[in-house]
Amino acid sequence: MSTLENQQSARQMYRNMLRWQVLATLGVALLAGILAGSSASISALLGGTSVIAGAWTAAKIAEKGQSNMQATAALLNLLKAEAVKILLIAIILFVIFKFYHSLVPFALIAGLAAAALFSGAALAKAQTEV
Amino acid sequence: MEALALIQAYTGIGIGLIIGLGAAGACIGIGIMCASFLEGAARQPEMIPALQGKVFLLLGLIDASFIIGVGLAMMFAFANPLLSVVAQ
């Protein structure tokens, strides 16, 4: 498989991951809205959005280093992407908890957990065989 | 008043444990996966680009538990549900 094909395949995988995360967040927000009202729905959306924003930024960083042919350089790039992701999520969560006063914490955690766990669902759609 | 201080103190310890143990678990998982990636890359260097995407997804999955832990810890730090019991 050529480098270009690998890059396209990785990009497709990242897109799948983000799609699964958006779907999971919307599902939890809908459920929270039905069960506990609009504040819970917004909280779930905020929780999911924080993870999606982190994952999107990390995917952009990982995409940049996709053409690395050295294992250590590729690994360092992936770890850098993951560190940025965690930092971004922590900052967004801090801002949400600090400034959103009608927050429903359990709905936020549910949205966050769904988005974080569904990021692995894209593995099932991985096109390249290893 | 004493109960409130006690709850806050134990919550602080709990937050530390959530973050610390979550980080330790995630680090062990990431360490094992990165070692496997380097081993695979040393055996078959041509597979490095193909493996990168999967390593990224698995990094996210390993870190999911830590991220959920961070969310829970922030919930206990900013909107502790245990304190509302004392306030009633």
Backbone of each chain as ProteinMPNN parsed JSONL, in Angstrom:
{"seq_chain_A": "MSTLENQQSARQMYRNMLRWQVLATLGVALLAGILAGSSASISALLGGTSVIAGAWTAAKIAEKGQSNMQATAALLNLLKAEAVKILLIAIILFVIFKFYHSLVPFALIAGLAAAALFSGAALAKAQTEV", "coords_chain_A": {"N_chain_A": [[0.846, -1.201, 0.0], [0.589, 2.229, -0.884], [2.096, 5.331, 0.338], [0.342, 7.468, 0.057], [-2.134, 6.189, -0.15], [-2.224, 5.046, 2.376], [-2.352, 7.355, 3.944], [-4.838, 8.36, 3.148], [-6.466, 6.313, 4.015], [-6.051, 6.432, 6.788], [-7.077, 8.974, 7.277], [-9.733, 8.534, 6.65], [-10.35, 6.767, 8.672], [-10.09, 8.398, 10.962], [-12.14, 10.154, 10.423], [-14.332, 8.463, 10.567], [-14.198, 7.838, 13.274], [-14.779, 10.327, 14.462], [-17.368, 10.642, 13.491], [-18.745, 8.544, 14.76], [-18.478, 9.4, 17.377], [-19.93, 11.814, 17.388], [-22.484, 10.817, 16.802], [-22.936, 9.212, 19.081], [-22.883, 11.152, 21.104], [-25.09, 12.753, 20.372], [-27.126, 10.887, 20.664], [-27.057, 10.341, 23.452], [-27.596, 12.918, 24.388], [-30.168, 13.31, 23.44], [-31.533, 11.304, 24.841], [-31.049, 12.184, 27.473], [-32.369, 14.619, 27.367], [-35.017, 13.783, 27.062], [-35.393, 12.377, 29.443], [-34.6, 14.141, 31.556], [-34.885, 16.834, 30.888], [-34.152, 20.06, 29.278], [-31.778, 21.257, 30.249], [-30.226, 19.083, 31.044], [-29.895, 17.871, 28.603], [-28.383, 19.797, 27.219], [-26.125, 19.759, 28.859], [-25.184, 17.14, 28.411], [-24.569, 17.372, 25.71], [-22.513, 19.276, 25.865], [-20.57, 17.837, 27.302], [-19.994, 15.738, 25.5], [-19.126, 17.278, 23.343], [-16.757, 18.384, 24.302], [-15.015, 16.178, 24.297], [-15.106, 15.519, 21.583], [-14.012, 17.821, 20.407], [-11.404, 17.679, 21.42], [-10.585, 15.227, 20.295], [-10.749, 15.811, 17.58], [-8.791, 17.807, 17.268], [-6.547, 16.317, 18.007], [-6.589, 14.412, 15.981], [-5.998, 15.987, 13.773], [-3.35, 16.712, 14.367], [-2.174, 14.181, 14.374], [-2.585, 13.434, 11.731], [-0.829, 15.114, 10.373], [1.682, 14.016, 10.891], [1.561, 11.638, 9.568], [3.034, 10.742, 7.42], [5.443, 9.984, 8.401], [8.217, 7.862, 8.39], [9.817, 6.81, 10.254], [9.793, 4.907, 13.172], [10.0, 5.871, 15.832], [9.64, 8.629, 15.518], [7.058, 8.697, 14.505], [5.664, 7.613, 16.66], [6.182, 9.479, 18.687], [4.841, 11.667, 17.614], [2.2, 10.742, 17.694], [1.843, 10.453, 20.469], [2.156, 13.083, 21.243], [-0.1, 14.185, 20.045], [-2.057, 12.914, 21.565], [-1.538, 13.9, 24.112], [-2.132, 16.625, 23.759], [-4.829, 16.353, 23.251], [-5.891, 15.394, 25.711], [-5.23, 17.507, 27.41], [-6.693, 19.599, 26.256], [-9.32, 18.644, 26.57], [-9.489, 18.592, 29.373], [-9.23, 21.339, 29.943], [-11.509, 22.402, 28.651], [-13.53, 21.069, 30.074], [-13.09, 22.126, 32.624], [-13.742, 24.826, 32.18], [-16.462, 24.528, 31.524], [-17.541, 23.447, 33.924], [-16.992, 25.558, 35.616], [-18.311, 27.832, 34.602], [-20.889, 27.246, 33.578], [-23.891, 27.377, 34.945], [-26.361, 26.038, 35.25], [-25.791, 23.345, 35.125], [-26.08, 19.801, 34.615], [-24.538, 17.421, 36.215], [-24.353, 14.557, 35.971], [-25.451, 14.02, 33.475], [-23.607, 15.315, 31.86], [-21.327, 13.774, 32.363], [-22.236, 11.366, 31.302], [-22.541, 11.989, 28.554], [-19.9, 12.622, 27.945], [-18.598, 10.185, 28.536], [-19.823, 8.461, 26.693], [-19.003, 9.58, 24.233], [-16.22, 9.317, 24.507], [-15.853, 6.542, 24.741], [-16.959, 5.572, 22.377], [-15.107, 6.247, 20.507], [-13.451, 4.219, 19.829], [-14.965, 2.657, 18.201], [-14.562, 3.058, 15.535], [-12.55, 1.399, 14.83], [-13.665, -0.983, 14.067], [-14.413, -0.48, 11.519], [-12.123, -0.283, 10.146], [-10.239, -0.175, 7.234], [-7.857, -1.18, 6.244], [-6.067, -4.165, 6.302], [-4.261, -5.662, 8.947]], "CA_chain_A": [[0.0, 0.0, 0.0], [1.432, 3.416, -0.974], [1.969, 6.287, 1.439], [-0.869, 8.263, -0.163], [-3.283, 5.341, 0.214], [-2.207, 4.938, 3.849], [-2.831, 8.625, 4.505], [-6.282, 8.442, 2.908], [-7.104, 5.329, 4.893], [-6.012, 6.97, 8.158], [-8.012, 10.1, 7.327], [-11.073, 7.933, 6.672], [-10.524, 6.189, 10.009], [-10.319, 9.5, 11.896], [-13.475, 10.692, 10.131], [-15.269, 7.479, 11.139], [-14.153, 7.999, 14.736], [-15.519, 11.547, 14.817], [-18.781, 10.406, 13.193], [-19.286, 7.713, 15.852], [-18.546, 10.232, 18.597], [-21.054, 12.751, 17.237], [-23.723, 10.042, 16.929], [-23.103, 8.803, 20.486], [-23.229, 12.353, 21.884], [-26.467, 13.151, 20.059], [-28.001, 9.884, 21.267], [-27.113, 10.569, 24.908], [-28.263, 14.212, 24.611], [-31.602, 13.077, 23.206], [-32.023, 10.518, 25.989], [-31.025, 13.062, 28.655], [-33.428, 15.607, 27.176], [-36.31, 13.133, 27.325], [-35.486, 11.953, 30.847], [-34.356, 15.165, 32.582], [-35.099, 18.21, 30.438], [-33.229, 20.7, 28.329], [-30.459, 21.493, 30.865], [-29.492, 17.816, 30.978], [-29.545, 17.663, 27.201], [-27.261, 20.716, 26.909], [-24.954, 19.259, 29.589], [-24.664, 15.971, 27.684], [-23.953, 17.883, 24.474], [-21.238, 19.922, 26.225], [-19.629, 16.766, 27.65], [-19.568, 15.073, 24.261], [-18.401, 18.237, 22.501], [-15.384, 18.548, 24.795], [-14.223, 15.039, 23.8], [-15.013, 15.606, 20.115], [-13.047, 18.887, 20.087], [-10.074, 17.132, 21.707], [-10.264, 14.176, 19.317], [-10.556, 16.452, 16.267], [-7.47, 18.444, 17.291], [-5.538, 15.25, 18.009], [-6.583, 13.791, 14.644], [-5.272, 16.91, 12.873], [-1.91, 16.593, 14.655], [-1.743, 12.848, 13.939], [-2.575, 13.427, 10.262], [0.379, 15.811, 9.911], [2.85, 13.141, 10.975], [1.219, 10.326, 9.001], [4.026, 10.308, 6.424], [6.685, 9.592, 9.082], [8.589, 6.466, 8.17], [10.581, 6.355, 11.411], [8.847, 4.479, 14.211], [10.04, 6.74, 17.02], [9.042, 9.922, 15.157], [5.612, 8.481, 14.404], [5.147, 7.391, 18.017], [6.229, 10.765, 19.397], [3.771, 12.5, 17.069], [0.925, 10.235, 18.227], [1.777, 10.769, 21.903], [1.941, 14.53, 21.324], [-1.52, 14.398, 19.724], [-2.867, 12.441, 22.691], [-1.34, 14.846, 25.22], [-2.908, 17.828, 23.431], [-6.241, 15.983, 23.384], [-6.256, 15.327, 27.138], [-5.133, 18.87, 27.952], [-7.823, 20.371, 25.727], [-10.546, 18.156, 27.214], [-9.473, 19.043, 30.769], [-9.494, 22.792, 29.964], [-12.92, 22.639, 28.288], [-14.357, 20.614, 31.206], [-12.918, 23.112, 33.693], [-14.531, 26.013, 31.811], [-17.892, 24.172, 31.625], [-17.915, 23.325, 35.348], [-16.833, 26.849, 36.279], [-19.161, 28.923, 34.113], [-22.263, 26.86, 33.217], [-24.471, 27.216, 36.28], [-27.461, 25.062, 35.316], [-25.208, 22.079, 34.662], [-26.506, 18.529, 35.219], [-23.246, 16.732, 36.12], [-24.417, 13.159, 35.518], [-25.682, 14.034, 32.028], [-22.323, 15.688, 31.248], [-20.442, 12.599, 32.426], [-22.757, 10.365, 30.366], [-22.173, 12.422, 27.207], [-18.435, 12.51, 27.846], [-18.232, 8.762, 28.517], [-20.272, 7.877, 25.426], [-18.118, 10.06, 23.16], [-14.868, 8.763, 24.685], [-15.837, 5.095, 24.501], [-17.302, 5.252, 20.988], [-14.004, 6.569, 19.591], [-12.87, 2.945, 19.394], [-15.859, 1.951, 17.282], [-14.039, 3.202, 14.169], [-11.648, 0.267, 14.569], [-14.442, -2.027, 13.401], [-14.539, -0.119, 10.105], [-10.778, -0.096, 9.589], [-10.229, -0.814, 5.916], [-6.614, -1.883, 5.953], [-5.809, -5.36, 7.112], [-2.922, -5.719, 9.542]], "C_chain_A": [[0.878, 1.247, 0.0], [1.186, 4.367, 0.197], [0.685, 7.094, 1.325], [-2.116, 7.472, 0.243], [-3.389, 5.188, 1.726], [-2.753, 6.194, 4.503], [-4.338, 8.761, 4.338], [-7.043, 7.5, 3.822], [-7.154, 5.826, 6.343], [-7.006, 8.113, 8.31], [-9.452, 9.588, 7.416], [-11.382, 7.373, 8.064], [-10.824, 7.282, 11.046], [-11.724, 10.073, 11.706], [-14.551, 9.76, 10.71], [-15.363, 7.641, 12.653], [-14.985, 9.215, 15.163], [-17.015, 11.363, 14.572], [-19.447, 9.592, 14.304], [-19.456, 8.534, 17.126], [-19.72, 11.203, 18.539], [-22.374, 12.005, 17.419], [-23.991, 9.658, 18.381], [-23.524, 9.994, 21.343], [-24.672, 12.766, 21.641], [-27.465, 12.176, 20.686], [-28.17, 10.117, 22.761], [-27.839, 11.876, 25.207], [-29.767, 14.073, 24.442], [-32.224, 12.352, 24.401], [-32.099, 11.39, 27.254], [-32.125, 14.109, 28.573], [-34.793, 15.03, 27.484], [-36.468, 12.855, 28.822], [-35.426, 13.121, 31.844], [-34.443, 16.605, 32.104], [-33.956, 18.812, 29.636], [-31.836, 20.946, 28.929], [-29.59, 20.238, 30.803], [-29.027, 17.547, 29.557], [-28.349, 18.527, 26.802], [-25.984, 20.233, 27.609], [-24.324, 18.07, 28.873], [-23.971, 16.396, 26.399], [-22.591, 18.508, 24.759], [-20.171, 18.875, 26.548], [-19.092, 16.073, 26.414], [-18.729, 15.992, 23.398], [-16.956, 18.422, 22.966], [-14.489, 17.417, 24.267], [-14.035, 15.126, 22.284], [-13.997, 16.676, 19.704], [-11.611, 18.398, 20.309], [-9.655, 16.123, 20.652], [-9.995, 14.777, 17.941], [-9.164, 17.101, 16.193], [-6.365, 17.389, 17.222], [-5.444, 14.598, 16.638], [-5.824, 14.673, 13.649], [-3.755, 16.793, 13.085], [-1.383, 15.248, 14.147], [-1.652, 12.768, 12.418], [-1.298, 14.056, 9.704], [1.591, 14.885, 9.883], [2.632, 11.776, 10.364], [2.286, 9.811, 8.04], [5.364, 9.917, 7.065], [7.002, 8.123, 8.823], [9.464, 5.936, 9.303], [9.619, 6.07, 12.553], [8.822, 5.434, 15.398], [9.398, 8.097, 16.735], [7.525, 9.805, 15.091], [4.991, 8.35, 15.79], [5.113, 8.694, 18.815], [5.109, 11.685, 18.932], [2.411, 12.063, 17.627], [0.767, 10.577, 19.71], [1.547, 12.265, 22.122], [0.47, 14.851, 21.06], [-2.401, 14.019, 20.913], [-2.744, 13.388, 23.89], [-2.148, 16.118, 25.001], [-4.396, 17.558, 23.641], [-6.681, 16.023, 24.85], [-6.246, 16.721, 27.764], [-6.338, 19.709, 27.53], [-9.124, 19.957, 26.41], [-10.62, 18.663, 28.65], [-9.795, 20.536, 30.86], [-10.97, 23.075, 29.667], [-13.832, 22.222, 29.443], [-14.288, 21.614, 32.364], [-13.788, 24.345, 33.424], [-16.032, 25.723, 31.965], [-18.321, 24.141, 33.094], [-17.894, 24.687, 36.04], [-17.936, 27.836, 35.876], [-20.59, 28.537, 33.743], [-23.002, 26.482, 34.5], [-25.628, 26.226, 36.344], [-27.017, 23.699, 34.778], [-25.84, 20.881, 35.38], [-25.3, 17.595, 35.113], [-23.322, 15.311, 35.572], [-24.659, 13.069, 34.007], [-24.382, 14.368, 31.291], [-21.37, 14.491, 31.219], [-20.9, 11.532, 31.426], [-22.38, 10.715, 28.929], [-20.687, 12.254, 26.941], [-18.003, 11.047, 27.701], [-18.624, 8.128, 27.184], [-19.333, 8.281, 24.293], [-16.732, 9.439, 23.27], [-14.829, 7.278, 24.323], [-16.123, 4.749, 23.034], [-16.187, 5.604, 20.006], [-13.365, 5.284, 19.054], [-13.717, 2.207, 18.385], [-15.365, 2.029, 15.844], [-13.087, 2.066, 13.81], [-12.369, -0.835, 13.796], [-14.543, -1.755, 11.899], [-13.174, 0.088, 9.45], [-10.666, -0.869, 8.282], [-8.974, -1.625, 5.657], [-6.45, -3.071, 6.874], [-4.416, -5.306, 7.665], [-2.633, -7.147, 9.945]], "O_chain_A": [[1.817, 1.333, 0.791], [0.214, 4.233, 0.94], [0.019, 7.377, 2.321], [-3.025, 7.999, 0.885], [-4.483, 5.198, 2.291], [-3.506, 6.133, 5.474], [-5.037, 9.211, 5.246], [-8.112, 7.831, 4.335], [-8.16, 5.663, 7.034], [-7.693, 8.222, 9.326], [-10.276, 10.13, 8.153], [-12.501, 7.484, 8.566], [-11.698, 7.116, 11.897], [-12.407, 10.427, 12.667], [-15.548, 10.217, 11.27], [-16.447, 7.589, 13.235], [-15.783, 9.141, 16.097], [-17.838, 11.86, 15.34], [-20.558, 9.9, 14.736], [-20.437, 8.387, 17.854], [-20.424, 11.39, 19.532], [-23.276, 12.489, 18.103], [-25.12, 9.759, 18.861], [-24.402, 9.875, 22.197], [-25.397, 13.092, 22.581], [-28.517, 12.585, 21.178], [-29.287, 10.094, 23.279], [-28.61, 11.951, 26.164], [-30.544, 14.648, 25.205], [-33.284, 12.73, 24.901], [-33.076, 11.341, 28.0], [-32.743, 14.45, 29.582], [-35.633, 15.694, 28.092], [-37.536, 13.07, 29.394], [-36.119, 13.099, 32.862], [-34.102, 17.517, 32.856], [-32.945, 18.165, 29.359], [-30.832, 20.858, 28.223], [-28.388, 20.309, 30.548], [-27.919, 17.061, 29.33], [-27.424, 18.06, 26.137], [-24.897, 20.288, 27.034], [-23.103, 17.987, 28.738], [-22.925, 15.859, 26.036], [-21.636, 18.308, 24.009], [-19.019, 18.999, 26.13], [-17.888, 15.845, 26.29], [-17.747, 15.565, 22.791], [-16.047, 18.593, 22.154], [-13.357, 17.655, 23.846], [-12.955, 14.847, 21.764], [-13.217, 16.472, 18.774], [-10.721, 18.662, 19.501], [-8.523, 16.148, 20.169], [-9.117, 14.309, 17.217], [-8.455, 16.966, 15.196], [-5.386, 17.538, 16.489], [-4.351, 14.266, 16.179], [-5.099, 14.17, 12.791], [-2.98, 16.777, 12.128], [-0.299, 15.172, 13.568], [-0.757, 12.119, 11.877], [-0.754, 13.598, 8.699], [2.42, 14.955, 8.975], [3.411, 10.854, 10.601], [2.434, 8.603, 7.858], [6.309, 9.56, 6.361], [6.154, 7.252, 9.016], [9.817, 4.757, 9.318], [8.746, 6.879, 12.866], [7.754, 5.768, 15.911], [8.702, 8.653, 17.584], [6.798, 10.685, 15.552], [3.927, 8.908, 16.06], [4.147, 8.978, 19.523], [4.5, 12.394, 19.734], [1.579, 12.897, 17.986], [-0.32, 10.949, 20.151], [0.846, 12.67, 23.049], [-0.133, 15.674, 21.75], [-3.367, 14.714, 21.229], [-3.722, 13.646, 24.591], [-2.773, 16.633, 25.928], [-5.131, 18.41, 24.139], [-7.709, 16.61, 25.185], [-7.132, 17.071, 28.543], [-6.924, 20.43, 28.337], [-9.933, 20.806, 26.786], [-11.674, 19.11, 29.102], [-10.541, 20.958, 31.743], [-11.602, 23.885, 30.345], [-14.792, 22.924, 29.763], [-15.298, 21.91, 33.001], [-14.477, 24.841, 34.316], [-16.781, 26.559, 32.469], [-19.336, 24.731, 33.464], [-18.688, 24.938, 36.946], [-18.435, 28.588, 36.714], [-21.436, 29.42, 33.603], [-22.774, 25.415, 35.071], [-25.859, 25.627, 37.394], [-27.759, 23.008, 34.081], [-26.101, 20.93, 36.582], [-25.052, 17.032, 34.047], [-22.46, 14.899, 34.796], [-24.147, 12.17, 33.339], [-24.084, 13.792, 30.244], [-20.704, 14.223, 30.219], [-20.079, 10.877, 30.784], [-21.95, 9.848, 28.169], [-20.27, 11.811, 25.871], [-17.162, 10.712, 26.866], [-17.858, 7.354, 26.61], [-18.915, 7.444, 23.493], [-16.13, 9.074, 22.26], [-13.889, 6.814, 23.678], [-15.602, 3.766, 22.508], [-16.29, 5.305, 18.816], [-12.808, 5.272, 17.956], [-13.26, 1.241, 17.773], [-15.701, 1.175, 15.023], [-12.844, 1.799, 12.634], [-11.767, -1.53, 12.977], [-14.733, -2.676, 11.104], [-13.089, 0.58, 8.325], [-10.959, -2.063, 8.225], [-9.007, -2.629, 4.946], [-6.673, -2.978, 8.081], [-3.477, -4.948, 6.954], [-1.558, -7.435, 10.47]]}, "seq_chain_B": "MEALALIQAYTGIGIGLIIGLGAAGACIGIGIMCASFLEGAARQPEMIPALQGKVFLLLGLIDASFIIGVGLAMMFAFANPLLSVVAQ", "coords_chain_B": {"N_chain_B": [[-20.718, 21.251, 60.822], [-18.281, 20.027, 61.233], [-18.753, 17.642, 59.926], [-19.003, 18.526, 57.321], [-16.404, 19.425, 56.751], [-15.098, 17.013, 56.961], [-16.239, 15.558, 54.857], [-15.34, 17.081, 52.702], [-12.591, 16.718, 52.962], [-12.286, 13.922, 52.601], [-13.313, 13.776, 50.045], [-11.372, 15.161, 48.623], [-9.218, 13.381, 48.884], [-10.318, 11.258, 47.487], [-10.563, 12.37, 44.907], [-7.877, 12.686, 44.263], [-7.112, 9.987, 44.197], [-8.714, 9.021, 42.096], [-7.713, 10.45, 39.865], [-4.962, 9.814, 40.017], [-4.773, 6.93, 40.03], [-6.157, 6.402, 37.689], [-4.506, 7.676, 35.801], [-2.194, 6.164, 36.152], [-3.03, 3.598, 35.302], [-3.718, 4.148, 32.609], [-1.215, 4.923, 31.65], [0.279, 2.564, 31.926], [-1.087, 0.908, 30.107], [-0.707, 2.359, 27.699], [2.05, 2.273, 27.549], [2.531, -0.493, 27.164], [1.262, -0.836, 24.689], [2.703, 0.917, 23.026], [5.219, -0.249, 23.146], [4.691, -2.628, 21.804], [4.062, -1.587, 19.32], [6.52, -0.477, 18.524], [8.035, -2.778, 18.415], [6.723, -4.192, 16.389], [7.171, -2.373, 14.315], [9.907, -2.528, 14.086], [10.22, -5.106, 13.152], [8.696, -5.137, 10.756], [9.147, -2.597, 8.928], [7.754, -1.424, 6.823], [5.133, -1.44, 7.528], [4.593, 0.663, 9.181], [3.145, 3.18, 8.501], [0.557, 2.117, 8.118], [-0.034, 1.077, 10.586], [-0.142, 3.282, 12.219], [-2.628, 4.723, 12.286], [-4.298, 2.917, 13.574], [-3.022, 2.657, 16.024], [-3.439, 5.23, 16.986], [-6.251, 5.273, 17.339], [-6.507, 3.29, 19.286], [-5.034, 4.431, 21.329], [-6.769, 6.482, 22.044], [-8.864, 4.948, 22.997], [-7.723, 3.644, 25.2], [-7.17, 5.827, 26.754], [-9.699, 6.641, 27.339], [-10.845, 5.789, 29.752], [-9.367, 7.23, 31.592], [-10.043, 9.84, 30.861], [-12.767, 9.861, 31.444], [-12.514, 9.523, 34.171], [-11.279, 11.958, 34.836], [-13.384, 13.691, 34.262], [-15.264, 12.823, 36.189], [-13.82, 13.41, 38.511], [-13.699, 16.191, 38.324], [-16.376, 16.72, 38.572], [-16.792, 16.015, 41.256], [-15.151, 17.896, 42.393], [-16.212, 20.418, 41.681], [-19.035, 20.284, 41.738], [-20.014, 18.815, 44.034], [-21.949, 16.096, 44.854], [-22.258, 14.966, 47.336], [-22.062, 16.91, 49.255], [-24.462, 18.239, 49.219], [-26.179, 16.712, 50.677], [-25.467, 17.167, 53.32], [-26.085, 19.835, 53.508], [-28.85, 19.841, 53.583]], "CA_chain_B": [[-19.502, 21.895, 60.306], [-17.22, 19.021, 61.216], [-19.115, 16.677, 58.875], [-18.704, 19.181, 56.041], [-14.944, 19.39, 56.566], [-14.74, 15.608, 56.755], [-16.632, 15.19, 53.487], [-14.431, 17.757, 51.766], [-11.269, 16.085, 53.052], [-12.339, 12.61, 51.942], [-13.509, 14.005, 48.604], [-10.044, 15.508, 48.097], [-8.446, 12.133, 48.753], [-10.948, 10.504, 46.397], [-10.192, 12.986, 43.624], [-6.478, 12.316, 44.023], [-7.053, 8.576, 43.819], [-9.313, 8.863, 40.755], [-6.769, 10.958, 38.855], [-3.679, 9.094, 40.093], [-4.888, 5.533, 39.579], [-6.543, 6.448, 36.268], [-3.31, 8.011, 35.017], [-1.271, 5.012, 36.211], [-3.571, 2.546, 34.424], [-3.586, 4.569, 31.208], [0.213, 4.914, 31.292], [0.701, 1.167, 31.742], [-1.673, 0.456, 28.839], [-0.04, 3.033, 26.575], [3.42, 1.737, 27.498], [2.498, -1.833, 26.547], [0.911, -0.719, 23.272], [3.81, 1.551, 22.306], [6.282, -1.259, 23.021], [4.284, -3.545, 20.732], [4.168, -0.848, 18.049], [7.947, -0.38, 18.161], [8.482, -4.131, 18.055], [6.159, -4.461, 15.056], [7.831, -1.504, 13.349], [11.268, -3.04, 13.876], [10.129, -6.332, 12.336], [8.198, -4.807, 9.417], [9.104, -1.124, 8.842], [6.804, -0.964, 5.797], [3.788, -1.387, 8.116], [4.471, 1.808, 10.111], [2.006, 4.082, 8.207], [-0.724, 1.417, 8.297], [-0.276, 0.854, 12.012], [-0.298, 4.546, 12.954], [-4.042, 5.054, 12.497], [-4.864, 2.01, 14.591], [-2.427, 3.036, 17.316], [-4.117, 6.455, 17.426], [-7.582, 4.918, 17.841], [-6.357, 2.539, 20.542], [-4.618, 5.409, 22.353], [-8.001, 7.136, 22.483], [-9.667, 3.993, 23.767], [-7.043, 3.428, 26.483], [-7.301, 7.064, 27.534], [-11.114, 6.938, 27.632], [-11.119, 5.6, 31.19], [-8.741, 8.36, 32.289], [-10.835, 11.05, 30.567], [-13.988, 9.742, 32.249], [-12.069, 9.779, 35.545], [-11.069, 13.406, 34.982], [-14.724, 14.279, 34.324], [-15.835, 12.499, 37.508], [-13.07, 14.167, 39.522], [-14.14, 17.592, 38.249], [-17.727, 16.777, 39.138], [-16.665, 16.017, 42.722], [-14.48, 19.127, 42.814], [-17.012, 21.624, 41.451], [-20.456, 20.105, 42.058], [-19.996, 17.592, 44.848], [-23.309, 15.722, 45.257], [-22.265, 14.535, 48.743], [-22.205, 18.084, 50.12], [-25.865, 18.665, 49.269], [-26.828, 15.912, 51.732], [-25.202, 17.857, 54.584], [-26.76, 21.137, 53.472], [-30.302, 19.702, 53.808]], "C_chain_B": [[-18.364, 20.883, 60.176], [-17.468, 17.987, 60.109], [-18.764, 17.228, 57.497], [-17.203, 19.108, 55.731], [-14.467, 17.979, 56.27], [-15.048, 15.165, 55.319], [-15.684, 15.811, 52.474], [-13.047, 17.105, 51.768], [-11.259, 14.746, 52.331], [-12.555, 12.742, 50.434], [-12.175, 14.353, 47.936], [-9.182, 14.275, 47.894], [-8.991, 11.302, 47.59], [-10.564, 11.046, 45.034], [-8.746, 12.621, 43.261], [-6.343, 10.876, 43.558], [-7.606, 8.35, 42.414], [-8.308, 9.27, 39.679], [-5.502, 10.095, 38.832], [-3.779, 7.677, 39.563], [-5.289, 5.457, 38.107], [-5.34, 6.713, 35.382], [-2.337, 6.828, 34.991], [-1.734, 3.9, 35.265], [-3.396, 2.895, 32.961], [-2.128, 4.511, 30.765], [0.721, 3.491, 31.069], [0.194, 0.636, 30.399], [-0.963, 1.047, 27.64], [1.394, 2.515, 26.423], [3.463, 0.387, 26.805], [2.222, -1.714, 25.044], [2.051, -0.101, 22.465], [4.981, 0.578, 22.123], [5.958, -2.222, 21.888], [4.408, -2.877, 19.365], [5.62, -0.783, 17.591], [8.499, -1.743, 17.727], [8.001, -4.493, 16.649], [6.859, -3.646, 13.988], [9.254, -1.978, 13.06], [11.254, -4.291, 12.99], [9.721, -6.009, 10.898], [8.061, -3.285, 9.285], [8.075, -0.614, 7.832], [5.368, -0.848, 6.343], [3.557, -0.16, 8.991], [3.29, 2.733, 9.764], [0.649, 3.41, 8.443], [-1.073, 1.242, 9.765], [-0.616, 2.142, 12.766], [-1.749, 4.885, 13.276], [-4.655, 4.211, 13.596], [-4.311, 2.315, 15.98], [-3.12, 4.276, 17.874], [-5.486, 6.134, 18.027], [-7.48, 4.195, 19.182], [-5.866, 3.432, 21.679], [-5.843, 6.105, 22.933], [-8.839, 6.228, 23.364], [-9.055, 3.736, 25.147], [-7.234, 4.65, 27.383], [-8.737, 7.365, 27.933], [-11.402, 6.827, 29.13], [-10.54, 6.762, 32.001], [-9.56, 9.643, 32.096], [-12.136, 11.037, 31.374], [-13.662, 10.016, 33.721], [-11.862, 11.258, 35.81], [-12.417, 14.123, 35.097], [-15.369, 14.056, 35.684], [-15.148, 13.305, 38.612], [-13.492, 15.635, 39.521], [-15.544, 17.743, 38.804], [-17.647, 16.838, 40.672], [-15.989, 17.302, 43.23], [-15.393, 20.345, 42.732], [-18.472, 21.477, 41.886], [-20.621, 18.824, 42.866], [-21.413, 17.225, 45.312], [-23.392, 15.305, 46.732], [-22.489, 15.716, 49.693], [-23.667, 18.517, 50.26], [-26.636, 17.895, 50.344], [-26.66, 16.612, 53.086], [-25.975, 19.176, 54.653], [-28.24, 21.034, 53.812], [-30.694, 19.662, 55.276]], "O_chain_B": [[-17.611, 20.862, 59.202], [-16.538, 17.521, 59.45], [-18.29, 16.502, 56.623], [-16.793, 18.778, 54.618], [-13.569, 17.762, 55.456], [-14.245, 14.5, 54.664], [-15.272, 15.163, 51.512], [-12.414, 16.957, 50.723], [-10.352, 14.457, 51.55], [-12.055, 11.938, 49.648], [-11.887, 13.9, 46.828], [-8.505, 14.133, 46.876], [-8.232, 10.721, 46.814], [-10.273, 10.283, 44.113], [-8.438, 12.295, 42.115], [-5.57, 10.571, 42.65], [-7.041, 7.583, 41.635], [-8.079, 8.541, 38.714], [-5.029, 9.698, 37.767], [-2.965, 7.262, 38.738], [-4.835, 4.581, 37.371], [-5.163, 6.07, 34.348], [-1.736, 6.524, 33.961], [-0.934, 3.332, 34.521], [-2.98, 2.058, 32.16], [-1.832, 4.1, 29.643], [1.494, 3.236, 30.145], [0.936, -0.001, 29.651], [-0.651, 0.342, 26.68], [1.886, 2.341, 25.308], [4.323, 0.143, 25.959], [2.852, -2.39, 24.23], [2.335, -0.541, 21.35], [5.646, 0.577, 21.087], [6.834, -2.591, 21.105], [4.803, -3.506, 18.383], [5.92, -1.004, 16.418], [9.31, -1.844, 16.806], [8.754, -5.024, 15.833], [7.119, -4.14, 12.891], [9.747, -1.849, 11.939], [12.159, -4.503, 12.184], [10.305, -6.525, 9.944], [6.978, -2.742, 9.505], [7.578, 0.504, 7.968], [4.502, -0.243, 5.712], [2.45, 0.043, 9.49], [2.497, 3.047, 10.652], [-0.293, 4.05, 8.91], [-2.243, 1.256, 10.146], [-1.28, 2.114, 13.802], [-2.067, 5.286, 14.396], [-5.418, 4.696, 14.432], [-5.027, 2.245, 16.979], [-3.363, 4.372, 19.077], [-5.844, 6.651, 19.086], [-8.262, 4.449, 20.098], [-6.225, 3.23, 22.839], [-5.95, 6.296, 24.144], [-9.444, 6.668, 24.342], [-9.774, 3.625, 26.14], [-7.429, 4.532, 28.593], [-8.98, 8.239, 28.765], [-12.108, 7.658, 29.702], [-11.145, 7.218, 32.971], [-9.747, 10.423, 33.029], [-12.554, 12.06, 31.915], [-14.438, 10.659, 34.428], [-12.222, 11.762, 36.874], [-12.583, 15.034, 35.909], [-15.948, 14.974, 36.265], [-15.8, 13.815, 39.524], [-13.628, 16.25, 40.578], [-15.873, 18.754, 39.425], [-18.355, 17.623, 41.303], [-16.23, 17.734, 44.357], [-15.357, 21.21, 43.608], [-19.078, 22.442, 42.351], [-21.281, 17.878, 42.436], [-22.015, 17.971, 46.085], [-24.479, 15.295, 47.31], [-23.031, 15.553, 50.786], [-24.062, 19.084, 51.277], [-27.64, 18.388, 50.858], [-27.587, 16.647, 53.895], [-26.453, 19.578, 55.714], [-28.838, 22.006, 54.274], [-31.877, 19.548, 55.596]]}, "name": "protein", "num_of_chains": 2, "seq": "MSTLENQQSARQMYRNMLRWQVLATLGVALLAGILAGSSASISALLGGTSVIAGAWTAAKIAEKGQSNMQATAALLNLLKAEAVKILLIAIILFVIFKFYHSLVPFALIAGLAAAALFSGAALAKAQTEVMEALALIQAYTGIGIGLIIGLGAAGACIGIGIMCASFLEGAARQPEMIPALQGKVFLLLGLIDASFIIGVGLAMMFAFANPLLSVVAQ"}
